[in-house]
């Protein structure tokens, strides 16, 4: 697979629809998109995935959404997008990249740790406080968010 990642100037319906697969709250997605930088992944000119990066604090960048089209999952596109985000952070002098995911997202937790992220804390009842409808993943109700971070090693230090 030949993945190319490019910055987007705007979000189209196909992007937004895919973002909602990873985060079902239209209100939250719209809120963080207004403050974020976003990139799409393409394979042979076909849109296959998207990543949304949000500068949250000085020197901290958060991956607030990462989504891959269903027919392209389990082909290392998510991993490629995460590694791209880490490179982007290093080039733009961020010190830390953060990400949050549900405690029931076993494959996501595995992927993030495989990419060098470490668990930092749990935001209890995050998905109950921020989402009107219950979310179920792996036959479990999603309640808590696991927060992970990756410290960036700048090569010129």
N, C-alpha and C positions, 0 to 999 in steps of 0.2 A: 504494500500500500504506500502510495506517495502522497503524504499529507503536507499541505501548505496552509500556513496560518497567516491571516491578514487582519489588520485593524478595520473595524467597521465605523463608518461615520453616522450611521443610523440603523435602527432596528426595524426590520420588516416583519410582516405577519408570520412568516415561516420561522424566524428567529424567536419571536415572542411565544409562539405556540410551543416550541421546543423548551424554552425556558420554563414555561408553566408545567411541563412534565416533571421537572426537577423541583419546582417550587410552585405549589398550586395557588398561592395567594397573588392574584392580579395586582392588588394594592401594594403589596410589598415589592413585587418585581418592578412595577412602575416607579416606586420610590427610589430603589437603589440604582435603577438604570439611569435616572436623571443625574446621578453623581458619579457614574462609573466610566470605565474604559472597557470596550468589548471587542472581542476577536472571534472570527469564525474559522473553522477548520474545513478545508476542502480536499477532496480526493478526486483527481482528474476533473477538476472544475465543478464537482458536485458537492453541495453543502452537506456536511456530515456531523458537525458539532459546533458548540459555542462555549466560550468562557467569558465571565464577567468579573472584572477586577475593580475593587473599590479602595482608594486610599482612605484609611480610617483615622489614623493618627500620624504624627510625624514619623517618617521612616517605616510605617507599617502599611502593608497592602493585604487586602482580604480577597480571597476567591469567594464571591458571594453566590455564584451560580456556575455550574459546569454541567453541560448536557450533551449527549451524543444520540443521534437518531437511532431508533431501535434496531434497524437492520444493520447498523455498523457497530453495535456494542460488542464488547469482548474481542476487539481487534487492536487494542492498545491506543486508541484515539484519545480516550480520557487521560491516560498516562502521558501521552505526547502533549496534550494541552496543559497539564499540570507542570511538566518540565519546561514548557514554553513560559509559563507564568513565573517560574523560579528564575529563568534566564532574564526575563523582562525586569523582574525586581532587582536582580543584580546589576543590570545595565543602567537602571534608573536610580541606583543608590538607596534602595530600601534595605532595611536591616532584618525585617521579619515578614514572612507571608503567613497569614492565618486562614483557617477554613473551619466551618462548622458543619456538622452533619447529625442526623438523627442517630440515637443509640441503637436503633433497629436496622441501620444500614450496614450490614456486615461486609458486603463487597466494597462499599465506599470506604469504610474504615480500613480495610485491608489495603486498598489502593493508596490511600493517603499515607499510610505508614510505610508502604513499599517505596514511596517517593520521598521518604525522609522526614515526614511530619511526625511530631510527638504530641500526645495528648497533654493538654494543659489544665482543663477543668470541665465540669459539667454544668450546663445552664438548666437547672431543674424546671420542669413544666414549661419550657420555652414554647413548644408547639401547642400547648393548651392555651397559653396566654395570647399568642399571636395569630392563631388560626381559628376561624369560627367553626369549621367542620372538623371532626376527628380525622386523622390521617392514619392509615394502616399500612404497614410495611412488614413483609415476612410474617403475616398473620398476627402481628402485634400492634397495639395502638402506640403510635409515636407520641411520646411525652417530652423527653429530655433531649437536649442538644449536647453533643460532645464537641468541645473546642480543641483544635489542634494547631500547632504552629511549627514553622520551619525557619530556623535562623539562617540567614544568607551569609555565606562566606565570600566576601568581596576579594577578588583575586589580586588587587593592587595594594592590599594592606600588608 
